[in-house]
Amino acid sequence: MNDLPFETLLKANDSNDRWYPTPIDTLKYSVKIDMSIENARALHSNIAYNLQYIEFLEKELEELNLSSVVYIMVVKNYVITNMSIIEGLFTNIVKSNDWWKTSDLESLGTTQANETKFGDQKYIIKTELLKKVEPYNVQMNLDELIKILNRHHSTLGVDHLIYPALKRLKDLRNRVHLQKTEGNTDHDYNAFDYSVKNEMSKILHNILTSPKITDRPETFNFIKSE
């Protein structure tokens, strides 16, 4: 029923038929991840749920006559959700290939010396006490994951230009924090537009249709770009 119009979702519509996104089971079947990685089953489900939401946002953008501000906010949600999906996929790939950063040091705390003055400047020395432990995985952010896969870009087999584009778009994902601005004109309305949405669509579609990710690329035809 993916060809049904958006209006079938209206409560005032008496039709028994309504538009429905690609079924969760189909999306799960179409996305390949390493299920041996810790919590992979939950990640697999979350990726499918968010892909359904992406399909819904595509439907909104395609069929609804939105105000300019609402359009921008839908694009913002589109970018944030897309980047979350990509981060989940990259996390699984990096862990599966044993590229995840580890550490064998555990911080026991810091000590701070008294203020010392040299000339006109004042200095304070802080010392961190570290203990050797068994190696453990450290937290990694999306920027680090992008850099790793850029070094191993043959892993996904996608256009290498995707990685610098992702580094640029990841900053837009951080705009989920409304207070993080760099001036009075640095607001969402000036940050998101059709070109951002279109670029994000192309990147997600290229990643999802990589042979590393799927054997059924046609499942992701709902991701629209020009």
N, C-alpha and C positions, 0 to 999 in steps of 0.2 A: 504493500500500500504506500510505498515511498513517493508515488506520483500524485497522491491526493494533495489538494491545496491546503494552505495554512488555516483557512477558515473552518475546516472540519474540526479544529481544536477548540473552537469557541463553544462555551457552555450553551449559548442560545441556539446552536445548530442541533437540530433534532435527528440528524443522520446517525445511523448505527456505525457507519464507517468513519474512521478518523486516521489522519496521518500518523505514522509511527516510524521512528528511526530504525536503523539496522539493528536487529536483535543482538543482545549482549552475547549470546552463545556464538553467533556468527563472527562478531568482532574478536572474541577470545580465540576462536579457531583460526582467525586470519592473522593474529599477531603472535610471532614466535619470540619467546624469551627463554633464558636459561632457568628452568624450574628448579634446578639444584641449589640456586642461590637463596639465602635466608629470606623469608617473607616474600618470595617470588609469587606465590599464589595470590596474596593480597594485592601486590603490584599489578599483576595481570588483570585482576578485576577492576582496579582503579583506572587503568588505562582504558578498558572497555567502557566504563561509565563515562569517562571524560570524552571519549570519542563520540558517544551518543550525544553528549551535550554540544560538541562541535557541530555535529550534523544539524541539531536544532538551531544553533546560531546561524549556520549557513542558510537554513530555511527562512529565518527571520530577515536576514539581510537581503535575500533574493526576492521575497514576496511582500514584505511590509513596507509601507511608505512612512518611514521614520523621520522624526525631526532631526536636524543636524546634530544636536547635542546627544540625543538618544542613540543615534547611529554611531557616534564616536565612542560612547560607553559600551555598546555592543562589541565594537572592534577591540576595545580595551580588554573586555572579558575573553574575547576570542584569542588575543595574543597571550594573555596570562595562562589560559587553559592549554593552548598549544605548547607553550614552553614547559608547562608541568608534565605533559605527556612525553616530550622530548627528553626532559631531565630524567624521568623514570626509565625510559629506554636506554639512555646513555649510562645510567647507574648500573643497570643489569649487565650491559655489555662490558663495561670497565671491570666490574667484579668478576665476571665470567672469564676474562682474559688475565686475571691476576695483575691488573694495572693499578689497583687501588692503593693509595698511599697508606703506609703503616708507620708506627713509631714504637720505640722501645724505651721511651722516657715518660715518666709520670711526674707531674708537678706536685710538690708537697707544700707549696706556698712561696711567698716572697717576703723579703726583709728590706727595710728602707733605712739608709744611713741618715745622719743629721745633715741639714743643709750646709753646704760648703761654698765659700765665696772665692772666686778667682778674678781679680781685677774688679770690673763692674758687673760681672755676671754671677748669678747664683746657680748652683748645681745640686742635684740630689741623686745619689746612687741607689739603684734598686737591684737586689740580688734574688734570683729565683733558684730555689733548691729543687733539684730533679733526682729521681730515683730510677735506676734501671729495672725494667720489668719485661715480661714476655711481650713480643710484638703484638700490636692491636691495630685495628683500622681506625684512622682518624677521619674527622669530618671533612668532606670535600664539597665545594660549591659548583654551580653550573659552569662557571668560567673555567675552572680546572678540568672538568669533564670535557668541555669543548676542546681545550688545548691538547688533551691526551688523544682524543679521536682525530684531531687534525694531524697529529704526528703519525697516527696509524689510519689514515683516511681510506686505505684499501679495505679496512674491516667492513665498512658499510657499502663501499663501492659507489658512493654518491659524488656529485660534483664537489671538488675541493673548495669551491667558492662559497659553499653553504656555511662553512665554519666561520669565516670572518663576518658573514651576514648574521649568523647566530649571535656572535659576540656583541654586535651592535644592537640587536633586538632584545637581548637579555636585559639590557638596562631599562627597556620599556616595561618588562615584566615586573621590575622592582617598583613600578609606580602603583602597585597595590598599597603601598604606604603613602597615604595622601599628603603627609606633611613633608615628604622628601622632595623639595623643589630647590631650584637654584636662582629664583627671581620671580617677580610678579607676573612675567609672561610665560613662565615654565609650568604650564598647567596642561591637563589632559587634552583639552580642546586643540591645543597646538602640537600635541605629541602624536596623536593617532589620526589616521585618515585612510582612504581607500588604498593608497599605495602600500601602506604598512600592512594592511589586511591581506592584500594580494601577495606580497612578498612572503608573509608568514604562511599563507596557504601553500605556495609552491614549495617552501622548505619542508613543511610537515608531510606533504604528499610525496616528495622525493625520498624522505627518510622512511616513511611507512611502506613504500613500494620497493624498497631495497630487498634483494633476495635474502639478506641476513634477517630481515624482519618478517617477510611474508612470502607465501607461495600463492597467494590469492590477491594480487594487486587490484583487481576489479572491485573488491570490497570497498575501497576507499575512493570510488568515483564521486562520492558526495562532496569531497573537498574541492571547492570551486576556485579557479584562478584564471587569469587571462594572460 
